[in-house]
């Protein structure tokens, strides 16, 4: 059984991660706003706004999951949306649509969030006895 200190630490970490996801969503929004008004720019902007702003509220939903399975499922949605965002960010970088100095920090944060969520999913599965 977790102590009160462990529960407070876990909650603090969850809140910090939620804040990072919110900040990430806002950064993605700024990227979308900076994209050119070309057909490709508009298409990527539309897509990246959808998937890049989704992880934060979905993480909030996961944090309030009704069961371990619900928590894992909702974290899976977060992970899926982060991976899609990463692809769009890579397209912007590879296509040289926006400068690397602007894009690489956002791409790095996306990668870090992917790793954190993947580890959280793995931990949750291990804790419920699912070793896949």
C-alpha positions in Angstrom: 0.0 0.0 0.0 1.3 3.5 -0.9 2.0 6.0 1.8 0.5 9.5 1.7 3.9 10.8 0.7 4.1 8.3 -2.2 0.5 9.3 -3.3 1.4 13.0 -3.1 4.6 12.5 -5.1 2.7 10.5 -7.8 0.0 13.2 -8.0 2.7 15.9 -8.3 4.4 14.0 -11.1 1.1 13.5 -12.9 0.4 17.3 -12.6 3.8 18.1 -13.9 3.3 15.8 -16.9 -0.1 17.3 -17.6 1.5 20.8 -17.6 4.2 19.6 -20.0 1.5 18.2 -22.3 -0.4 21.5 -22.2 2.7 23.5 -22.9 3.5 21.0 -25.8 0.0 21.6 -27.2 0.5 25.3 -27.2 3.9 25.0 -28.9 2.3 22.8 -31.5 -0.3 25.5 -32.0 2.4 28.1 -32.5 4.0 25.8 -35.1 0.7 25.5 -36.9 0.3 29.3 -36.9 3.8 29.7 -38.4 3.3 27.3 -41.3 2.9 28.8 -44.7 -0.5 29.4 -46.3 0.3 26.9 -49.1 -1.9 23.8 -49.6 0.7 21.6 -47.8 1.1 24.2 -45.0 -2.6 24.4 -44.4 -3.0 20.6 -44.5 -0.2 20.0 -42.0 -1.5 22.8 -39.8 -4.9 21.3 -39.6 -3.6 17.8 -38.9 -1.0 18.9 -36.3 -3.5 21.0 -34.4 -5.8 18.0 -34.1 -3.3 15.4 -33.0 -0.9 17.8 -31.2 -3.5 19.2 -28.9 -5.2 15.9 -28.1 -2.6 14.3 -25.8 -3.1 16.9 -22.9 -6.9 16.4 -22.5 -6.6 12.7 -23.1 -3.9 12.4 -20.4 -6.3 14.2 -18.0 -8.9 11.6 -18.9 -6.4 8.8 -18.3 -5.4 10.2 -14.9 -9.1 10.0 -13.9 -9.4 6.4 -15.4 -12.1 4.2 -13.9 -9.8 1.2 -13.8 -6.3 0.1 -14.7 -7.6 -1.1 -18.1 -9.2 2.2 -18.7 -6.1 4.0 -17.6 -3.9 1.9 -20.0 -6.4 2.4 -22.9 -6.5 6.2 -22.5 -2.7 6.4 -22.2 -2.6 4.4 -25.4 -4.7 7.1 -27.1 -2.2 9.7 -25.8 0.7 7.7 -27.2 -1.0 7.3 -30.6 -1.6 11.0 -30.9 1.9 11.9 -29.8 3.3 9.5 -32.5 1.1 11.0 -35.1 2.3 14.5 -34.1 5.9 13.3 -34.3 5.4 12.3 -37.9 4.0 15.7 -38.9 6.8 17.4 -37.1 9.3 15.3 -38.9 7.6 16.2 -42.2 8.1 19.9 -41.4 11.7 19.3 -40.6 12.5 17.1 -43.6 10.6 19.4 -45.9 12.5 22.4 -44.5 9.1 24.1 -44.1 10.2 25.8 -40.9 13.7 26.3 -39.6 15.4 23.5 -37.6 16.1 25.9 -34.7 12.4 26.2 -34.2 11.4 22.7 -34.9 14.0 20.5 -33.2 13.1 21.5 -29.6 9.5 20.8 -30.3 10.4 17.4 -31.9 12.6 16.6 -28.9 9.8 17.3 -26.5 7.5 15.1 -28.5 10.1 12.3 -28.3 10.5 12.7 -24.6 6.7 12.7 -24.0 6.5 9.5 -26.2 9.1 7.8 -24.1 7.4 8.8 -20.8 4.0 7.6 -21.9 5.4 4.4 -23.3 7.1 3.7 -20.0 3.9 4.5 -18.1 1.9 2.1 -20.2 4.6 -0.6 -19.7 4.6 0.0 -15.9 0.8 -0.1 -15.7 0.7 -3.4 -17.7 3.4 -4.9 -15.5 1.5 -3.8 -12.3 -1.6 -5.5 -13.5 0.3 -8.7 -14.4 0.3 -8.2 -18.2 3.9 -8.6 -19.3 3.4 -8.0 -23.0 
